[in-house]
Amino acid sequence: MTKIMDKKLIVGLDIGSTKVAALIGEVLPDGELNIIGMGSHKSKGMDKGGVNDLDSVVKSVERALHEAELMADCQITSVYLGISGKHISCQNEIGMVPISDEEVTQDDVDNVIHTAKSVKIRDEHRILHVLAQEFAIDYQEGIKNPVGLSGVRMQAKVHLITCHNDMAKNIVKAVERCGLKVDQLIFSALASSYAVLTEDEKELGVCVVDIGGGTMDLAVFTDGALRHTAVIPYAGHAVTSDIAYAFGTPPTDAEEVKVRYGCAVGNLVGREDKIEVPSVGGRPARSLQRQTLAEVIEPRYSELLGLVKTELDQLQEKLKQQGVKHQLAAGVVLTGGASQIEGLVESAEMTFQCQVRIGTPLNVKGLTEYVDAPVFSTVVGLLQYQKANQATTWQEKEQSQGVGSYFKRVHSWFKGEF
């Protein structure tokens, strides 16, 4: 991944609507992830996961990468890149093959996964991920690892995540303009799930919601398998915009006011609390009640969470009809930059009527003081995904030139990291 070859280094790059984050990690001999370099810079030229100004994106990426390289004292040559946007879509598919020998071999697993993913996808789309959910052999269902079991025929259920070809090419092009190769594109919510969820939560049923500036990315797990992914192109920037218009303050100042003083539940704010809100055009700052700010923020966050609730209600009804366990017993995990606001857990618990927590990156060593925040969940997850999947899962490996992909065969791929 870098020009230092004596260490096993991996690099993640998250180009969001608000910030660009680059992370360099080292996989230690015991398998732990050690963060050794980190760079973050304000994002320009991105909107709702899409590139709208290539040169601005390139400059933002270069600055974040340069910071990370200086801190880690190495030179980056390739990255694992997060991708989001309303063009992301998903579908659950089934494949079936006869078992060639008396017992299931890795070749049989390869074949049934290949069959399951060989379906028609949306026009102009390409496959990002093929993630196994479960297998069935003859009449036995719910098998996690079929290798070595006996039977006549095998069925596999998989979750496909796809993205629009041109949208993928544009974000890859921005990275290539920095002189780097993109090893693989990874859906942002899938990456975040690797950083903030536990295996127990995935088994019980959980939804991770990565609330960024331009999009809310969802990933829903039940029985240890990924069942649904979605992107809602509406997120933290809507709240910032409301503050800017309501108080006549510049958007950059509105963002700072939101982060420092914002609250998603007005009842949690003391009526005597005052805040200073900058004005535009050189006018003096104004003193306002913090309660007034909460009255602007609360309805917008309620609306955002309501959109997620609608998505989850529709999914649970669909899973119920398919006979799949659909309860989210582990509740909802909120992460991402726009989840860092006071009162969000309380607001979300009222909306979802289940337990809610804010997710921060788990199981990392090294520069944890730099990345121990929800805003870095995706970029930490890119490293966790890369570490786990280099040896344990099927993947569609995206080529940096954007001229297709190949289906990579990896032995001992199934260990439940979906």
C-alpha positions as CSV (number, residue, x, y, z in Angstrom):
1,M,0.0,0.0,0.0
2,T,3.0,2.3,0.5
3,K,6.6,2.6,-0.4
4,I,7.6,1.2,3.0
5,M,7.7,-2.5,2.3
6,D,8.9,-3.9,5.6
7,K,5.6,-3.1,7.3
8,K,2.1,-4.2,6.4
9,L,0.5,-0.8,5.8
10,I,-3.0,-0.1,4.7
11,V,-4.6,3.2,3.7
12,G,-8.2,4.4,3.7
13,L,-9.6,7.6,2.1
14,D,-13.0,9.0,2.8
15,I,-14.0,11.9,0.6
16,G,-17.2,13.3,2.1
17,S,-19.3,16.4,1.5
18,T,-17.9,18.1,4.6
19,K,-14.4,16.7,5.1
20,V,-11.7,14.5,3.5
21,A,-10.0,12.1,5.8
22,A,-7.0,9.9,5.1
23,L,-5.8,7.2,7.5
24,I,-2.7,5.0,7.4
25,G,-2.7,1.9,9.5
26,E,-0.3,-0.9,10.2
27,V,-1.6,-4.5,10.7
28,L,0.4,-5.8,13.7
29,P,1.5,-9.4,14.0
30,D,-1.3,-10.1,16.4
31,G,-3.8,-8.9,13.8
32,E,-4.6,-5.6,15.6
33,L,-4.9,-2.4,13.6
34,N,-2.4,0.3,14.6
35,I,-3.1,3.9,13.3
36,I,0.2,5.6,12.4
37,G,-0.9,8.5,10.2
38,M,-3.9,10.7,9.8
39,G,-4.9,13.6,7.7
40,S,-8.1,15.6,7.5
41,H,-9.1,18.6,5.5
42,K,-12.2,20.6,4.7
43,S,-13.9,19.1,1.6
44,K,-14.6,21.2,-1.4
45,G,-16.2,20.2,-4.7
46,M,-18.3,17.3,-3.3
47,D,-22.1,17.3,-2.9
48,K,-24.2,14.4,-1.7
49,G,-21.5,11.9,-2.5
50,G,-20.9,13.2,-6.0
51,V,-18.1,15.2,-7.6
52,N,-19.2,18.6,-8.8
53,D,-15.8,20.3,-9.0
54,L,-12.9,17.9,-9.8
55,D,-10.1,20.4,-9.3
56,S,-11.4,21.4,-5.8
57,V,-11.7,17.7,-4.8
58,V,-8.2,17.0,-5.9
59,K,-6.8,19.9,-3.9
60,S,-8.7,18.8,-0.8
61,V,-7.5,15.2,-1.2
62,E,-3.9,16.2,-1.7
63,R,-3.8,18.2,1.5
64,A,-5.4,15.4,3.6
65,L,-3.0,12.8,2.1
66,H,0.0,15.0,2.6
67,E,-0.8,15.4,6.3
68,A,-1.2,11.6,6.7
69,E,2.1,10.9,4.9
70,L,4.0,13.4,7.1
71,M,2.6,11.9,10.3
72,A,3.4,8.3,9.2
73,D,6.7,9.2,7.5
74,C,5.9,7.2,4.4
75,Q,4.6,7.8,0.9
76,I,1.2,6.5,-0.1
77,T,0.8,4.8,-3.5
78,S,-2.7,3.3,-3.3
79,V,-5.9,3.6,-1.2
80,Y,-9.1,1.9,-0.3
81,L,-11.8,4.5,-1.2
82,G,-15.2,5.1,0.4
83,I,-18.2,5.8,-1.9
84,S,-21.7,7.1,-1.2
85,G,-24.5,8.9,-3.0
86,K,-28.1,8.3,-4.0
87,H,-27.0,6.2,-7.0
88,I,-26.0,3.4,-4.6
89,S,-28.6,0.6,-4.7
90,C,-28.9,-3.0,-3.4
91,Q,-30.6,-6.2,-4.1
92,N,-30.8,-9.6,-2.4
93,E,-30.3,-12.6,-4.8
94,I,-30.3,-16.4,-4.7
95,G,-28.0,-18.8,-6.5
96,M,-28.2,-22.6,-6.7
97,V,-25.8,-25.3,-8.0
98,P,-25.4,-29.1,-7.8
99,I,-22.7,-30.2,-5.4
100,S,-20.0,-31.7,-7.5
101,D,-18.6,-34.3,-5.0
102,E,-19.9,-36.0,-2.0
103,E,-19.2,-32.9,0.1
104,V,-19.1,-29.2,-0.5
105,T,-15.7,-27.9,-1.6
106,Q,-14.4,-24.3,-1.9
107,D,-15.0,-24.6,-5.7
108,D,-18.7,-25.3,-5.0
109,V,-18.9,-22.2,-2.8
110,D,-17.2,-20.2,-5.5
111,N,-19.7,-21.4,-8.1
112,V,-22.9,-20.8,-6.1
113,I,-21.7,-17.3,-5.2
114,H,-20.9,-16.6,-8.9
115,T,-24.4,-17.9,-9.9
116,A,-26.1,-15.7,-7.3
117,K,-24.4,-12.5,-8.5
118,S,-24.9,-13.3,-12.2
119,V,-28.2,-11.3,-12.4
120,K,-29.3,-8.2,-14.2
121,I,-28.5,-5.1,-12.3
122,R,-29.6,-1.5,-13.0
123,D,-28.5,0.1,-16.3
124,E,-25.1,1.9,-16.2
125,H,-24.4,0.3,-12.8
126,R,-21.5,-1.9,-11.6
127,I,-21.3,-4.3,-8.7
128,L,-19.4,-3.0,-5.6
129,H,-19.9,-5.9,-3.2
130,V,-21.2,-9.4,-3.2
131,L,-21.8,-10.4,0.4
132,A,-23.0,-13.8,1.5
133,Q,-26.0,-14.0,3.9
134,E,-26.5,-17.7,4.3
135,F,-26.5,-21.1,2.6
136,A,-28.8,-24.1,2.3
137,I,-27.9,-27.7,1.4
138,D,-30.9,-29.8,0.3
139,Y,-33.4,-29.3,3.2
140,Q,-31.0,-27.8,5.7
141,E,-31.2,-24.0,5.9
142,G,-29.3,-21.2,7.7
143,I,-25.8,-22.6,7.2
144,K,-23.0,-20.2,7.8
145,N,-20.1,-22.2,6.4
146,P,-21.0,-25.0,4.0
147,V,-17.5,-26.3,3.3
148,G,-17.2,-30.0,4.2
149,L,-20.9,-30.7,4.5
150,S,-22.6,-33.4,2.4
151,G,-25.5,-32.9,0.1
152,V,-26.8,-32.9,-3.5
153,R,-27.4,-29.3,-4.2
154,M,-26.5,-26.0,-2.5
155,Q,-28.2,-22.6,-2.4
156,A,-26.7,-19.3,-1.5
157,K,-28.4,-16.0,-0.6
158,V,-26.3,-12.9,-1.2
159,H,-26.6,-9.2,-0.9
160,L,-25.4,-7.2,-3.9
161,I,-24.4,-3.5,-3.6
162,T,-24.1,-1.6,-6.8
163,C,-23.1,1.9,-7.9
164,H,-23.4,4.1,-11.0
165,N,-20.4,3.6,-13.3
166,D,-19.8,7.3,-14.1
167,M,-20.2,8.4,-10.5
168,A,-17.6,5.8,-9.5
169,K,-15.3,6.9,-12.3
170,N,-15.5,10.5,-11.2
171,I,-14.4,9.9,-7.6
172,V,-11.7,7.5,-8.7
173,K,-10.5,10.1,-11.2
174,A,-10.0,12.6,-8.4
175,V,-7.8,10.2,-6.5
176,E,-5.8,9.2,-9.6
177,R,-5.2,12.9,-10.3
178,C,-3.2,12.8,-7.0
179,G,-1.0,10.1,-8.5
180,L,-2.6,7.3,-6.5
181,K,-4.2,4.0,-7.4
182,V,-7.6,2.9,-6.0
183,D,-7.4,-0.7,-4.8
184,Q,-11.1,-1.0,-4.1
185,L,-14.2,1.1,-3.8
186,I,-16.2,0.4,-0.6
187,F,-19.7,1.6,0.3
188,S,-19.4,4.0,3.2
189,A,-22.0,2.5,5.5
190,L,-20.5,-1.0,5.0
191,A,-17.1,0.5,6.0
192,S,-18.7,2.3,9.0
193,S,-20.3,-1.0,10.2
194,Y,-16.8,-2.6,10.4
195,A,-15.7,0.3,12.7
196,V,-18.6,0.7,15.1
197,L,-20.6,-2.6,15.3
198,T,-20.0,-5.7,17.3
199,E,-20.7,-9.2,16.1
200,D,-23.4,-9.6,18.8
201,E,-25.3,-6.5,17.5
202,K,-25.2,-8.0,13.9
203,E,-26.6,-11.3,15.2
204,L,-29.4,-9.7,17.2
205,G,-30.3,-7.2,14.4
206,V,-29.0,-3.7,14.1
207,C,-29.1,-0.7,11.8
208,V,-26.1,1.6,11.5
209,V,-26.9,5.1,10.2
210,D,-23.9,7.2,9.1
211,I,-25.1,10.8,9.1
212,G,-22.8,12.9,7.1
213,G,-23.0,16.4,5.6
214,G,-24.7,15.4,2.3
215,T,-26.1,11.9,2.8
216,M,-27.3,9.4,5.4
217,D,-26.0,5.9,4.7
218,L,-27.8,2.9,6.1
219,A,-26.8,-0.7,6.6
220,V,-29.1,-3.2,8.3
221,F,-28.0,-6.5,9.7
222,T,-30.0,-9.5,11.1
223,D,-28.8,-13.0,11.9
224,G,-25.2,-11.8,11.3
225,A,-25.8,-10.9,7.7
226,L,-26.2,-7.7,5.8
227,R,-29.9,-7.5,4.6
228,H,-30.3,-3.9,3.3
229,T,-28.3,-0.9,2.3
230,A,-29.6,2.6,1.3
231,V,-28.5,6.2,0.9
232,I,-30.8,9.1,1.8
233,P,-29.5,12.3,0.0
234,Y,-30.4,14.5,2.9
235,A,-28.4,15.1,6.1
236,G,-26.4,17.5,8.2
237,H,-26.1,20.3,5.7
238,A,-29.9,20.7,5.8
239,V,-29.6,21.6,9.5
240,T,-26.7,24.0,8.9
241,S,-28.6,25.7,6.1
242,D,-31.6,26.1,8.4
243,I,-29.4,27.8,11.0
244,A,-27.8,30.1,8.4
245,Y,-31.1,31.3,7.1
246,A,-32.9,31.6,10.4
247,F,-30.1,33.7,12.0
248,G,-28.6,35.4,8.9
249,T,-25.1,33.9,9.6
250,P,-22.6,32.6,7.1
251,P,-22.8,28.8,6.4
252,T,-19.3,28.1,7.9
253,D,-20.3,30.0,11.1
254,A,-23.6,28.2,11.1
255,E,-21.8,24.8,11.1
256,E,-19.7,25.9,14.0
257,V,-22.7,27.1,16.0
258,K,-24.5,23.8,15.3
259,V,-21.5,21.7,16.5
260,R,-20.7,23.8,19.6
261,Y,-24.2,24.8,20.8
262,G,-26.7,22.7,19.0
263,C,-29.2,20.4,20.6
264,A,-31.6,18.0,18.9
265,V,-34.1,18.2,21.9
266,G,-35.1,21.6,23.0
267,N,-36.2,20.4,26.5
268,L,-32.6,19.6,27.3
269,V,-31.5,23.2,27.0
270,G,-31.6,25.7,29.9
271,R,-33.7,28.7,29.1
272,E,-31.1,31.0,30.6
273,D,-28.3,29.7,28.2
274,K,-27.0,32.4,25.8
275,I,-24.9,32.0,22.7
276,E,-23.1,34.4,20.3
277,V,-24.1,34.1,16.7
278,P,-21.9,35.8,14.0
279,S,-23.5,38.1,11.5
280,V,-22.8,38.8,7.8
281,G,-21.4,41.8,6.1
282,G,-19.2,42.9,9.1
283,R,-22.2,43.4,11.4
284,P,-21.6,42.7,15.1
285,A,-22.4,39.3,16.5
286,R,-25.7,38.9,18.2
287,S,-26.5,37.2,21.5
288,L,-29.4,34.7,21.3
289,Q,-31.0,32.2,23.6
290,R,-29.7,28.7,23.0
291,Q,-33.3,27.5,23.3
292,T,-34.0,29.5,20.1
293,L,-31.2,27.6,18.3
294,A,-32.7,24.3,19.5
295,E,-36.1,25.2,18.1
296,V,-34.5,25.5,14.7
297,I,-32.5,22.3,14.9
298,E,-35.0,19.9,16.6
299,P,-37.6,19.7,13.8
300,R,-35.0,19.2,11.1
301,Y,-33.3,16.3,13.0
302,S,-36.8,14.9,13.7
303,E,-37.4,15.0,9.9
304,L,-34.1,13.3,9.1
305,L,-34.7,10.5,11.6
306,G,-38.2,10.1,10.3
307,L,-36.9,9.4,6.8
308,V,-34.7,6.6,8.3
309,K,-37.7,5.3,10.2
310,T,-39.8,5.1,7.0
311,E,-37.0,3.2,5.3
312,L,-36.7,0.7,8.2
313,D,-40.5,0.2,8.4
314,Q,-40.6,-0.7,4.7
315,L,-37.7,-3.0,5.0
316,Q,-39.0,-4.8,8.1
317,E,-42.3,-5.5,6.3
318,K,-40.4,-6.9,3.3
319,L,-38.2,-9.1,5.5
320,K,-41.3,-10.3,7.3
321,Q,-42.9,-11.4,4.0
322,Q,-39.7,-13.2,3.1
323,G,-39.7,-15.1,6.4
324,V,-36.4,-13.5,7.5
325,K,-35.9,-12.5,11.1
326,H,-36.5,-8.8,11.0
327,Q,-36.4,-7.4,14.6
328,L,-33.7,-4.9,15.3
329,A,-33.1,-6.2,18.9
330,A,-29.8,-4.3,19.2
331,G,-31.5,-1.1,18.0
332,V,-29.9,1.7,16.0
333,V,-26.3,2.9,16.0
334,L,-25.8,6.5,14.8
335,T,-22.4,7.6,13.6
336,G,-20.9,10.2,11.3
337,G,-20.1,13.9,11.7
338,A,-23.7,15.0,12.1
339,S,-24.4,12.5,14.9
340,Q,-22.1,14.6,17.2
341,I,-24.9,16.8,18.5
342,E,-26.3,16.9,22.0
343,G,-29.7,15.3,22.5
344,L,-29.6,13.1,19.3
345,V,-29.8,9.8,21.2
346,E,-32.9,11.0,23.0
347,S,-34.5,12.3,19.8
348,A,-33.7,9.0,18.0
349,E,-35.1,6.9,20.8
350,M,-38.4,8.8,20.6
351,T,-38.5,8.2,16.8
352,F,-37.4,4.6,16.6
353,Q,-38.8,3.3,19.9
354,C,-35.7,1.2,20.5
355,Q,-32.3,1.5,22.1
356,V,-29.9,3.9,20.3
357,R,-26.2,4.7,20.8
358,I,-23.6,6.9,19.1
359,G,-21.0,4.7,17.4
360,T,-17.3,5.5,17.6
361,P,-14.5,3.4,16.1
362,L,-13.7,0.2,18.0
363,N,-10.6,-2.1,18.2
364,V,-7.9,0.3,17.1
365,K,-4.5,1.2,18.6
366,G,-2.0,3.9,18.0
367,L,-3.2,7.4,17.3
368,T,-6.6,6.8,18.8
369,E,-6.9,10.3,20.2
370,Y,-7.1,11.5,16.6
371,V,-9.8,9.1,15.4
372,D,-11.9,8.4,18.5
373,A,-15.0,10.2,17.2
374,P,-18.0,9.3,15.0
375,V,-16.8,11.6,12.2
376,F,-13.9,9.2,11.5
377,S,-16.0,6.0,11.6
378,T,-16.0,5.5,7.8
379,V,-12.3,6.0,7.3
380,V,-11.4,3.7,10.2
381,G,-13.9,1.2,8.8
382,L,-12.1,1.3,5.4
383,L,-9.0,0.0,7.2
384,Q,-10.9,-2.6,9.2
385,Y,-12.7,-3.8,6.1
386,Q,-9.4,-4.0,4.2
387,K,-7.7,-5.9,7.1
388,A,-10.6,-8.4,7.4
389,N,-11.3,-8.9,3.7
390,Q,-7.7,-9.4,2.4
391,A,-8.1,-13.0,3.5
392,T,-11.7,-13.7,4.5
393,T,-14.4,-12.7,2.0
394,W,-15.6,-12.6,-1.6
395,Q,-15.3,-9.2,-3.1
396,E,-15.7,-7.4,-6.4
397,K,-12.3,-5.6,-6.6
398,E,-12.8,-2.3,-8.5
399,Q,-10.0,-1.4,-10.9
400,S,-8.7,2.1,-10.7
401,Q,-9.1,2.6,-14.4
402,G,-12.8,2.0,-14.1
403,V,-12.9,-0.5,-17.0
404,G,-14.6,-3.3,-15.3
405,S,-13.9,-5.6,-12.4
406,Y,-13.0,-9.2,-11.7
407,F,-14.4,-11.6,-9.2
408,K,-11.6,-12.5,-6.8
409,R,-11.5,-16.0,-5.4
410,V,-10.4,-16.1,-1.8
411,H,-10.1,-19.3,0.3
412,S,-11.6,-19.5,3.8
413,W,-13.7,-16.4,2.9
414,F,-16.6,-17.0,5.2
415,K,-16.1,-15.9,8.8
416,G,-19.2,-13.8,9.3
417,E,-17.7,-10.4,8.4
418,F,-20.6,-9.2,6.2
